[in-house]
Amino acid sequence: MVNADSAQVYRNLKVISAAPGDQDLKRAEHRLYGVLDGSRPCSAADWAAMAREQIKGVHAEGRLPILVGGTGLYLRTLLDGIAPVPPIDPQVRRQVRAAATADNCKRLAKLDPEAAQRLGPSDTTRIARALEVVLSTGRPLAEWQAKRDGGIGDSIELRPLILLPPRDWLYARCDARFEAMIAAGAIAEVEALLERGLDGDLPVMRAIGVPEIAAFLRGHMTREEMIASGRQATRRYAKRQYTWFAHQPPSNWPRFTKPLEGQAVAEALALLGANG
């Protein structure tokens, strides 16, 4: 198994990211799980570079690499490549990230009107990214994205399977999962992160569950409010993932829509094996 989940790449989020447990690790080899410390941000390009090496190594051993995970941007970057945007000037990045979103929108509308029109006013992260690219490189992000490097999609045989179980079944599992995380030690994981004083903008600090538990630990929420907020954040994220995987990947990628339990698990595995 090769991890394709943006949270499971961090060793600090074993409980919160639902990383493979001891029994899972005994059943099969797992790679790229818990390989980075949370103090180091992992971009899609970073992960894709690591994944390419792991896939190459597994192939060299005559074995089949299986990518598992729900971070669509990671998978798209690995298969299709990524725009060769040069490193952003650190000073430019600090200025953009420190500014109000409304101010960034106004600047973006002048420097890259196409991007400003395409992005919604609440899309804080993408607005900041588009603005810092045009400020740092002098070229709009769309120009860089017209060319992509490093994709392996054309050089491998791919057998994809997208899991889209019924939403009510999925959301019930989201609710149960968050409470199980709390019982399994998620609060202690977040305590350890807070004690290190890590930047709140790091991916590890923005993982689903971390902001909610941090608010509880700081006295900004009751335990009940924290659990309700965490469950809601999990469902919202699952909804976004569901929509992305339902529409973004190629239409010929098979979609499995049954609840993943009982005989349906065997059916999903059979579909994965038959797809070629």
Secondary structure, DSSP 8 states (H G I E B T S, - for coil): -EE--TTTTBGGGTTTTT---HHHHHHS--BSSS-B-TTS---HHHHHHHHHHHHHHHHHTT----EE---HHHHHHHHH-B-------HHHHHHHHHS-HHHHHHHHHHH-HHHHHHS-TT-HHHHHHHHHHHHHHSS-HHHHHTS-B---TTTS-----EE---HHHHHHHHHHHHHHHHHHTHHHHHHHHHHTT--TTSHHHHSTTHHHHHHHHTTSS-HHHHHHHHHHHHHHHHHHHHHHHHHSS-TTS-EE-S-SSTHHHHHHHHHHHH--
